Amino acid sequence: MGIIIKPIVTEKQTAITKDTPNRFGFCVSPDANKLEIKKAVENMYNVSVVSVNTMKYSGKMKSRYTKSGVVTGRQDSYKKAIVTLKEGETIDFFSNI
């Protein structure tokens, strides 16, 4: 399994990217460190990474009410990395579509 699992493209992350256009979010492997994340982003997107900030999110119990009763489950835990690129560089996630 690779270091980078998927880019984060949500409303909140898009607002952050709009305010500071050289910051991007990625969902990464929970055991990856900042140096590994930096190398993976630089190799995958051919950009220069200035800094990496990471956050760990713990899983939560979720429940919902259905016709057959209460269904309970668990949301997965994950690690998020906010990557700051060198000034003037950008990543286009939608170029392959």
MISE-494235 format. One record per residue: residue number from 1; x, z, y of N, C-alpha, C, O, CB in turn; residue in one letter. Coordinates in Angstrom, 3 decimals, always signed. Glycine has a CB too. Layout:
residues N
<rec NUM, <X, Z, Y>, <X, Z, Y>, <X, Z, Y>, <X, Z, Y>, <X, Z, Y>, "A">
...
This chain:
residues 97
<rec 1, <+0.843, +0.000, -1.176>, <+0.000, +0.000, +0.000>, <+0.886, +0.000, +1.236>, <+1.907, +0.688, +1.270>, <-0.958, +1.214, +0.000>, "M">
<rec 2, <+0.507, -0.759, +2.242>, <+1.312, -0.881, +3.440>, <+1.145, +0.289, +4.389>, <+0.319, +1.177, +4.175>, <+0.975, -2.145, +4.144>, "G">
<rec 3, <+1.935, +0.271, +5.424>, <+1.888, +1.327, +6.437>, <+0.628, +1.176, +7.290>, <-0.104, +2.143, +7.501>, <+3.156, +1.288, +7.332>, "I">
<rec 4, <+0.377, -0.046, +7.779>, <-0.783, -0.297, +8.634>, <-1.961, -0.694, +7.757>, <-1.877, -1.662, +7.000>, <-0.479, -1.406, +9.690>, "I">
<rec 5, <-3.058, +0.050, +7.854>, <-4.245, -0.248, +7.064>, <-5.127, -1.254, +7.796>, <-5.523, -2.269, +7.223>, <-5.033, +1.040, +6.763>, "I">
<rec 6, <-5.436, -0.972, +9.071>, <-6.264, -1.895, +9.856>, <-6.153, -1.541, +11.330>, <-5.878, -0.391, +11.671>, <-7.750, -1.849, +9.394>, "K">
<rec 7, <-6.362, -2.514, +12.206>, <-6.427, -2.194, +13.638>, <-7.773, -1.549, +13.954>, <-8.772, -1.799, +13.279>, <-6.215, -3.472, +14.508>, "P">
<rec 8, <-7.779, -0.725, +14.979>, <-9.013, -0.057, +15.397>, <-9.590, -0.843, +16.567>, <-8.987, -0.936, +17.635>, <-8.755, +1.446, +15.793>, "I">
<rec 9, <-10.776, -1.406, +16.338>, <-11.449, -2.192, +17.366>, <-12.833, -1.576, +17.570>, <-13.824, -2.042, +17.009>, <-11.546, -3.721, +16.964>, "V">
<rec 10, <-12.879, -0.523, +18.382>, <-14.123, +0.159, +18.700>, <-14.332, +0.114, +20.209>, <-13.455, -0.332, +20.949>, <-14.108, +1.625, +18.180>, "T">
<rec 11, <-15.493, +0.578, +20.662>, <-15.763, +0.597, +22.098>, <-14.784, +1.494, +22.838>, <-14.286, +1.138, +23.905>, <-17.187, +1.059, +22.362>, "E">
<rec 12, <-14.515, +2.648, +22.270>, <-13.617, +3.600, +22.922>, <-12.196, +3.042, +22.996>, <-11.546, +3.148, +24.036>, <-13.623, +4.943, +22.172>, "K">
<rec 13, <-11.705, +2.448, +21.898>, <-10.357, +1.891, +21.893>, <-10.262, +0.671, +22.809>, <-9.227, +0.460, +23.441>, <-9.944, +1.513, +20.467>, "Q">
<rec 14, <-11.321, -0.133, +22.893>, <-11.331, -1.275, +23.795>, <-11.278, -0.821, +25.249>, <-10.641, -1.472, +26.077>, <-12.571, -2.134, +23.554>, "T">
<rec 15, <-11.942, +0.290, +25.566>, <-11.890, +0.828, +26.926>, <-10.479, +1.318, +27.260>, <-10.012, +1.145, +28.385>, <-12.906, +1.977, +27.091>, "A">
<rec 16, <-9.801, +1.929, +26.283>, <-8.420, +2.368, +26.500>, <-7.519, +1.165, +26.726>, <-6.659, +1.194, +27.606>, <-7.913, +3.200, +25.301>, "I">
<rec 17, <-7.706, +0.109, +25.944>, <-6.896, -1.099, +26.082>, <-7.175, -1.792, +27.409>, <-6.280, -2.408, +27.989>, <-7.162, -2.059, +24.919>, "T">
<rec 18, <-8.418, -1.696, +27.897>, <-8.760, -2.312, +29.181>, <-8.070, -1.578, +30.334>, <-7.605, -2.210, +31.283>, <-10.289, -2.312, +29.388>, "K">
<rec 19, <-8.004, -0.230, +30.252>, <-7.344, +0.560, +31.294>, <-5.827, +0.371, +31.263>, <-5.204, +0.177, +32.307>, <-7.690, +2.045, +31.130>, "D">
<rec 20, <-5.240, +0.426, +30.086>, <-3.793, +0.212, +29.920>, <-3.627, -0.909, +28.902>, <-3.703, -0.654, +27.700>, <-3.042, +1.540, +29.452>, "T">
<rec 21, <-3.403, -2.145, +29.349>, <-3.457, -3.307, +28.454>, <-2.336, -3.392, +27.425>, <-2.329, -4.321, +26.617>, <-3.442, -4.538, +29.264>, "P">
<rec 22, <-1.399, -2.469, +27.425>, <-0.337, -2.542, +26.428>, <-0.445, -1.422, +25.397>, <+0.560, -1.069, +24.779>, <+1.020, -2.487, +27.108>, "N">
<rec 23, <-1.649, -0.846, +25.191>, <-1.886, +0.189, +24.177>, <-2.886, -0.303, +23.148>, <-3.939, -0.840, +23.495>, <-2.390, +1.492, +24.829>, "R">
<rec 24, <-2.546, -0.115, +21.874>, <-3.408, -0.559, +20.785>, <-3.485, +0.527, +19.728>, <-2.538, +1.290, +19.542>, <-2.894, -1.880, +20.173>, "F">
<rec 25, <-4.621, +0.595, +19.031>, <-4.830, +1.610, +18.006>, <-4.827, +1.011, +16.619>, <-5.319, -0.097, +16.409>, <-6.128, +2.340, +18.244>, "G">
<rec 26, <-4.267, +1.753, +15.665>, <-4.212, +1.328, +14.272>, <-4.558, +2.500, +13.374>, <-4.193, +3.641, +13.656>, <-2.820, +0.762, +13.919>, "F">
<rec 27, <-5.262, +2.214, +12.295>, <-5.462, +3.181, +11.232>, <-4.274, +2.999, +10.290>, <-4.044, +1.896, +9.792>, <-6.863, +2.983, +10.489>, "C">
<rec 28, <-3.520, +4.065, +10.042>, <-2.277, +3.952, +9.281>, <-2.320, +4.869, +8.059>, <-3.211, +5.706, +7.917>, <-1.061, +4.297, +10.170>, "V">
<rec 29, <-1.342, +4.690, +7.190>, <-1.207, +5.514, +6.000>, <-0.968, +6.972, +6.397>, <-0.188, +7.230, +7.313>, <-0.059, +4.996, +5.109>, "S">
<rec 30, <-1.617, +7.927, +5.732>, <-1.486, +9.339, +6.128>, <-0.070, +9.903, +6.010>, <+0.261, +10.867, +6.701>, <-2.404, +10.172, +5.296>, "P">
<rec 31, <+0.759, +9.335, +5.165>, <+2.112, +9.863, +5.006>, <+3.158, +9.074, +5.788>, <+4.355, +9.297, +5.605>, <+2.482, +9.876, +3.550>, "D">
<rec 32, <+2.729, +8.151, +6.660>, <+3.669, +7.363, +7.466>, <+4.118, +8.169, +8.678>, <+3.332, +8.907, +9.273>, <+3.024, +6.027, +7.915>, "A">
<rec 33, <+5.403, +8.019, +9.041>, <+5.884, +8.683, +10.257>, <+5.967, +7.670, +11.393>, <+5.685, +6.487, +11.200>, <+7.269, +9.348, +10.016>, "N">
<rec 34, <+6.355, +8.138, +12.579>, <+6.329, +7.286, +13.773>, <+7.332, +6.133, +13.683>, <+7.040, +5.033, +14.152>, <+6.618, +8.121, +15.015>, "K">
<rec 35, <+8.489, +6.359, +13.100>, <+9.486, +5.290, +12.986>, <+9.009, +4.189, +12.049>, <+9.212, +3.007, +12.328>, <+10.820, +5.854, +12.492>, "L">
<rec 36, <+8.376, +4.565, +10.937>, <+7.842, +3.568, +10.004>, <+6.717, +2.762, +10.651>, <+6.628, +1.551, +10.450>, <+7.333, +4.249, +8.722>, "E">
<rec 37, <+5.864, +3.423, +11.419>, <+4.773, +2.731, +12.106>, <+5.338, +1.757, +13.130>, <+4.854, +0.631, +13.247>, <+3.825, +3.741, +12.789>, "I">
<rec 38, <+6.349, +2.175, +13.867>, <+6.974, +1.316, +14.877>, <+7.559, +0.065, +14.229>, <+7.333, -1.041, +14.719>, <+8.073, +2.084, +15.638>, "K">
<rec 39, <+8.309, +0.222, +13.133>, <+8.904, -0.928, +12.449>, <+7.840, -1.863, +11.887>, <+7.988, -3.083, +11.952>, <+9.821, -0.457, +11.327>, "K">
<rec 40, <+6.757, -1.291, +11.330>, <+5.695, -2.114, +10.743>, <+4.985, -2.954, +11.803>, <+4.702, -4.129, +11.570>, <+4.680, -1.228, +10.016>, "A">
<rec 41, <+4.695, -2.364, +12.967>, <+4.012, -3.105, +14.038>, <+4.936, -4.186, +14.596>, <+4.495, -5.309, +14.841>, <+3.559, -2.142, +15.173>, "V">
<rec 42, <+6.209, -3.857, +14.799>, <+7.151, -4.849, +15.320>, <+7.316, -6.020, +14.361>, <+7.390, -7.166, +14.803>, <+8.507, -4.203, +15.588>, "E">
<rec 43, <+7.375, -5.758, +13.054>, <+7.520, -6.840, +12.070>, <+6.250, -7.668, +11.933>, <+6.322, -8.889, +11.790>, <+7.900, -6.267, +10.716>, "N">
<rec 44, <+5.092, -7.022, +11.976>, <+3.830, -7.727, +11.746>, <+3.407, -8.585, +12.935>, <+2.904, -9.693, +12.748>, <+2.739, -6.732, +11.429>, "M">
<rec 45, <+3.606, -8.084, +14.160>, <+3.088, -8.774, +15.343>, <+4.167, -9.344, +16.252>, <+3.836, -9.947, +17.273>, <+2.237, -7.840, +16.129>, "Y">
<rec 46, <+5.445, -9.178, +15.923>, <+6.569, -9.696, +16.718>, <+6.504, -9.240, +18.176>, <+6.552, -10.056, +19.097>, <+6.593, -11.222, +16.660>, "N">
<rec 47, <+6.394, -7.925, +18.369>, <+6.361, -7.314, +19.697>, <+7.375, -6.172, +19.740>, <+7.900, -5.760, +18.706>, <+4.926, -6.800, +20.045>, "V">
<rec 48, <+7.644, -5.668, +20.937>, <+8.543, -4.527, +21.107>, <+7.712, -3.276, +21.379>, <+6.940, -3.233, +22.337>, <+9.560, -4.780, +22.264>, "S">
<rec 49, <+7.873, -2.264, +20.537>, <+7.115, -1.024, +20.665>, <+7.931, -0.018, +21.456>, <+9.098, +0.229, +21.151>, <+6.739, -0.453, +19.276>, "V">
<rec 50, <+7.303, +0.568, +22.486>, <+7.961, +1.571, +23.318>, <+7.741, +2.964, +22.743>, <+8.697, +3.726, +22.597>, <+7.442, +1.503, +24.764>, "V">
<rec 51, <+6.487, +3.314, +22.411>, <+6.206, +4.640, +21.868>, <+5.036, +4.590, +20.898>, <+4.218, +3.670, +20.921>, <+5.915, +5.632, +22.997>, "S">
<rec 52, <+4.980, +5.610, +20.044>, <+3.903, +5.741, +19.065>, <+3.376, +7.172, +19.130>, <+4.149, +8.124, +19.029>, <+4.397, +5.384, +17.617>, "V">
<rec 53, <+2.072, +7.324, +19.299>, <+1.408, +8.629, +19.242>, <+0.507, +8.639, +18.018>, <-0.211, +7.670, +17.774>, <+0.589, +8.922, +20.553>, "N">
<rec 54, <+0.531, +9.729, +17.238>, <-0.275, +9.794, +16.024>, <-1.233, +10.969, +16.077>, <-0.974, +11.979, +16.731>, <+0.619, +9.898, +14.790>, "T">
<rec 55, <-2.365, +10.811, +15.362>, <-3.384, +11.848, +15.248>, <-3.911, +11.858, +13.828>, <-4.127, +10.796, +13.244>, <-4.535, +11.625, +16.264>, "M">
<rec 56, <-4.123, +13.034, +13.262>, <-4.720, +13.159, +11.940>, <-6.166, +13.625, +12.091>, <-6.448, +14.587, +12.806>, <-3.908, +14.145, +11.049>, "K">
<rec 57, <-7.079, +12.929, +11.408>, <-8.481, +13.292, +11.407>, <-8.854, +13.762, +10.015>, <-8.572, +13.072, +9.035>, <-9.370, +12.106, +11.854>, "Y">
<rec 58, <-9.485, +14.928, +9.909>, <-9.879, +15.448, +8.607>, <-11.247, +14.899, +8.226>, <-12.052, +14.568, +9.096>, <-9.896, +16.990, +8.615>, "S">
<rec 59, <-11.508, +14.803, +6.931>, <-12.781, +14.316, +6.437>, <-13.889, +15.323, +6.692>, <-13.632, +16.522, +6.807>, <-12.687, +14.002, +4.955>, "G">
<rec 60, <-15.108, +14.842, +6.779>, <-16.248, +15.709, +7.062>, <-17.331, +15.479, +6.019>, <-17.448, +14.394, +5.448>, <-16.799, +15.454, +8.487>, "K">
<rec 61, <-18.109, +16.507, +5.786>, <-19.258, +16.384, +4.894>, <-20.417, +15.767, +5.676>, <-20.706, +16.186, +6.797>, <-19.661, +17.774, +4.295>, "M">
<rec 62, <-21.068, +14.788, +5.094>, <-22.207, +14.128, +5.721>, <-23.409, +14.238, +4.787>, <-23.248, +14.234, +3.566>, <-21.885, +12.633, +6.046>, "K">
<rec 63, <-24.599, +14.336, +5.347>, <-25.809, +14.335, +4.541>, <-26.888, +13.570, +5.289>, <-26.918, +13.540, +6.520>, <-26.273, +15.782, +4.217>, "S">
<rec 64, <-27.769, +12.955, +4.518>, <-28.893, +12.246, +5.133>, <-30.111, +12.417, +4.235>, <-29.992, +12.636, +3.029>, <-28.564, +10.726, +5.351>, "R">
<rec 65, <-31.265, +12.314, +4.844>, <-32.516, +12.497, +4.130>, <-33.076, +11.129, +3.764>, <-33.225, +10.263, +4.625>, <-33.532, +13.307, +4.979>, "Y">
<rec 66, <-33.387, +10.936, +2.478>, <-33.952, +9.688, +1.991>, <-35.241, +9.986, +1.227>, <-35.652, +11.140, +1.108>, <-32.934, +8.932, +1.092>, "T">
<rec 67, <-35.877, +8.921, +0.708>, <-37.092, +9.101, -0.083>, <-36.831, +9.932, -1.335>, <-37.677, +10.717, -1.763>, <-37.672, +7.746, -0.471>, "K">
<rec 68, <-35.653, +9.747, -1.912>, <-35.336, +10.452, -3.150>, <-34.746, +11.839, -2.913>, <-34.365, +12.514, -3.869>, <-34.378, +9.633, -3.969>, "S">
<rec 69, <-34.664, +12.269, -1.673>, <-34.151, +13.600, -1.379>, <-32.918, +13.539, -0.489>, <-32.633, +12.515, +0.132>, <-33.824, +14.335, -2.668>, "G">
<rec 70, <-32.205, +14.633, -0.438>, <-31.013, +14.735, +0.404>, <-29.827, +14.136, -0.346>, <-29.553, +14.505, -1.487>, <-30.727, +16.218, +0.801>, "V">
<rec 71, <-29.125, +13.205, +0.308>, <-27.933, +12.592, -0.266>, <-26.742, +13.125, +0.520>, <-26.685, +12.989, +1.742>, <-28.003, +11.011, -0.220>, "V">
<rec 72, <-25.795, +13.729, -0.183>, <-24.613, +14.266, +0.487>, <-23.386, +13.493, +0.048>, <-23.327, +12.964, -1.062>, <-24.441, +15.769, +0.188>, "T">
<rec 73, <-22.416, +13.437, +0.932>, <-21.169, +12.730, +0.644>, <-20.080, +13.236, +1.556>, <-20.292, +14.148, +2.356>, <-21.340, +11.209, +0.802>, "G">
<rec 74, <-18.914, +12.639, +1.431>, <-17.783, +13.067, +2.233>, <-17.171, +11.861, +2.920>, <-16.935, +10.828, +2.294>, <-16.736, +13.794, +1.370>, "R">
<rec 75, <-16.914, +12.002, +4.231>, <-16.228, +10.974, +4.995>, <-14.733, +11.150, +4.765>, <-14.239, +12.277, +4.741>, <-16.588, +11.054, +6.519>, "Q">
<rec 76, <-14.013, +10.058, +4.597>, <-12.581, +10.119, +4.311>, <-11.787, +10.631, +5.505>, <-12.180, +10.442, +6.657>, <-12.069, +8.748, +3.900>, "D">
<rec 77, <-10.668, +11.278, +5.213>, <-9.734, +11.648, +6.274>, <-8.782, +10.478, +6.488>, <-8.544, +9.693, +5.569>, <-8.948, +12.964, +5.920>, "S">
<rec 78, <-8.234, +10.358, +7.702>, <-7.351, +9.250, +8.019>, <-6.395, +9.633, +9.123>, <-6.546, +10.678, +9.756>, <-8.149, +8.022, +8.416>, "Y">
<rec 79, <-5.406, +8.781, +9.353>, <-4.435, +8.991, +10.417>, <-4.504, +7.814, +11.363>, <-4.540, +6.661, +10.933>, <-3.001, +9.168, +9.852>, "K">
<rec 80, <-4.522, +8.108, +12.664>, <-4.632, +7.067, +13.685>, <-3.358, +7.055, +14.506>, <-2.811, +8.108, +14.835>, <-5.875, +7.293, +14.596>, "K">
<rec 81, <-2.882, +5.849, +14.837>, <-1.686, +5.703, +15.663>, <-2.031, +4.879, +16.896>, <-2.628, +3.808, +16.789>, <-0.528, +5.040, +14.862>, "A">
<rec 82, <-1.651, +5.389, +18.071>, <-1.788, +4.646, +19.322>, <-0.395, +4.132, +19.663>, <+0.529, +4.915, +19.886>, <-2.393, +5.544, +20.493>, "I">
<rec 83, <-0.254, +2.813, +19.702>, <+1.039, +2.167, +19.905>, <+1.099, +1.602, +21.321>, <+0.206, +0.867, +21.742>, <+1.274, +1.045, +18.852>, "V">
<rec 84, <+2.153, +1.949, +22.049>, <+2.370, +1.419, +23.394>, <+3.443, +0.347, +23.320>, <+4.549, +0.603, +22.842>, <+2.775, +2.549, +24.393>, "T">
<rec 85, <+3.123, -0.858, +23.793>, <+4.052, -1.980, +23.765>, <+4.824, -2.076, +25.072>, <+4.477, -1.442, +26.068>, <+3.306, -3.286, +23.494>, "L">
<rec 86, <+5.886, -2.890, +25.045>, <+6.664, -3.135, +26.249>, <+5.785, -3.852, +27.274>, <+4.881, -4.599, +26.900>, <+7.938, -3.967, +25.928>, "K">
<rec 87, <+6.041, -3.631, +28.538>, <+5.231, -4.187, +29.622>, <+5.155, -5.708, +29.517>, <+6.179, -6.377, +29.371>, <+5.807, -3.777, +30.989>, "E">
<rec 88, <+3.952, -6.246, +29.590>, <+3.760, -7.694, +29.554>, <+3.454, -8.250, +28.173>, <+3.039, -9.404, +28.066>, <+4.970, -8.364, +30.084>, "G">
<rec 89, <+3.645, -7.466, +27.102>, <+3.356, -7.941, +25.746>, <+1.959, -7.506, +25.340>, <+1.443, -6.497, +25.820>, <+4.404, -7.409, +24.735>, "E">
<rec 90, <+1.355, -8.278, +24.453>, <+0.010, -7.976, +23.983>, <-0.149, -8.448, +22.543>, <+0.651, -9.239, +22.045>, <-1.051, -8.635, +24.891>, "T">
<rec 91, <-1.191, -7.951, +21.884>, <-1.524, -8.347, +20.514>, <-2.925, -8.932, +20.545>, <-3.839, -8.330, +21.109>, <-1.428, -7.132, +19.510>, "I">
<rec 92, <-3.102, -10.114, +19.935>, <-4.408, -10.749, +19.849>, <-4.900, -10.612, +18.414>, <-4.428, -11.321, +17.525>, <-4.345, -12.250, +20.289>, "D">
<rec 93, <-5.857, -9.695, +18.181>, <-6.378, -9.457, +16.839>, <-7.298, -10.587, +16.367>, <-7.475, -10.769, +15.163>, <-7.125, -8.135, +16.802>, "F">
<rec 94, <-7.877, -11.335, +17.283>, <-8.898, -12.313, +16.927>, <-8.371, -13.753, +16.929>, <-9.165, -14.689, +17.017>, <-10.063, -12.199, +17.881>, "F">
<rec 95, <-7.066, -13.947, +16.836>, <-6.521, -15.296, +16.864>, <-6.743, -16.047, +15.561>, <-6.733, -17.278, +15.563>, <-5.055, -15.246, +17.173>, "S">
<rec 96, <-6.941, -15.352, +14.452>, <-7.102, -15.999, +13.143>, <-8.553, -16.337, +12.831>, <-8.822, -16.964, +11.806>, <-6.550, -15.106, +12.052>, "N">
<rec 97, <-9.481, -15.948, +13.671>, <-10.907, -16.179, +13.378>, <-11.283, -17.597, +13.712>, <-12.437, -17.987, +13.536>, <-11.801, -15.202, +14.158>, "I">
